[in-house]
Amino acid sequence: MASRLFIASLLLFCLMENCYGAVHLSSLKQTLVVTASPNPGQVLKAGEDEITVNWGFNQSFPAGTDSAYTNVKVKLCYAPISQIDRSWRKTNDDLTKDKTCQYSIVSKPYNPSTNNVKQSFDWIIGRDVPTAAYFVRVYAYNSAGDEVGYGQTSDAKKTTNLFEIQGISGRHASLDIAAACFSAFSVVSLFGFFYIEKSKAKM
Ligand SMILES: *[C@@H]1O[C@H](CO)[C@@H](O)[C@H](O)[C@H]1NC(C)=O
């Protein structure tokens, strides 16, 4: 009896997971037009440089397509070239498992298309963002918190209109190298002066 109950609840849980848990990106309409300030190929610095993101409803979709949209989340996403051999950034069509868009830029209430006003947000790139190639994606959510539409700055294959961010740790590494060179130089010059002084003393 207990085991039957267990199996029944497991089954129910699985069904619920499938019904409500997993929204797939491929099932969403690309109803939002998204643009971001970086030029293609531009290199920006984490913790310093700013990105401006604009988004709005694509008016070629029928009015009311966005009637269930309540809020949006703007995210910074890894481009495929920065996902190779990195399973922790892997794309999954199941959005509960997708690791493409790990950096949250902002969450905002959705501005209905009837207003026809583009929304915009200025973001100073987070200090935790690592060196990689990126694009920006905006998800629209309904009141239940499920993704119901999206838009992105790159094409479907995520190869166009990418920009690069230089992470802070990468910059520190080059500073460390410079520091190491300077200290090596000072040790060498110290011995150099010591040697000159010694030979002067001899003379
Ligand atoms: C708006 O959607 C249409 C139809 O899907 C598409 O052809 C068009 O490129 C989109 N416009 C923009 C600016 O993305």
The ligand as an SDF file (V2000), in Angstrom:
LIG
                    3D

 14 14  0  0  0  0  0  0  0  0999 V2000
    9.5560   41.3990  -35.7550 C   0  0  0  0  0  0  0  0  0  0  0  0
    8.9690   40.1440  -36.0270 O   0  0  0  0  0  0  0  0  0  0  0  0
    8.9550   39.8050  -37.4100 C   0  0  0  0  0  0  0  0  0  0  0  0
    8.1410   38.5190  -37.5340 C   0  0  0  0  0  0  0  0  0  0  0  0
    8.6390   37.4930  -36.7120 O   0  0  0  0  0  0  0  0  0  0  0  0
   10.3630   39.6550  -37.9250 C   0  0  0  0  0  0  0  0  0  0  0  0
   10.3790   39.3110  -39.2750 O   0  0  0  0  0  0  0  0  0  0  0  0
   11.1000   40.9830  -37.6970 C   0  0  0  0  0  0  0  0  0  0  0  0
   12.4470   40.8480  -38.0820 O   0  0  0  0  0  0  0  0  0  0  0  0
   10.9920   41.4190  -36.2550 C   0  0  0  0  0  0  0  0  0  0  0  0
   11.5300   42.7660  -36.1350 N   0  0  0  0  0  0  0  0  0  0  0  0
   12.6120   43.0560  -35.4350 C   0  0  0  0  0  0  0  0  0  0  0  0
   13.0340   44.4790  -35.4430 C   0  0  0  0  0  0  0  0  0  0  0  0
   13.2400   42.2130  -34.8130 O   0  0  0  0  0  0  0  0  0  0  0  0
  1  2  1  0
  1 10  1  0
  2  3  1  0
  3  4  1  0
  3  6  1  0
  4  5  1  0
  6  7  1  0
  6  8  1  0
  8  9  1  0
  8 10  1  0
 10 11  1  0
 11 12  1  0
 12 13  1  0
 12 14  2  0
M  END
$$$$
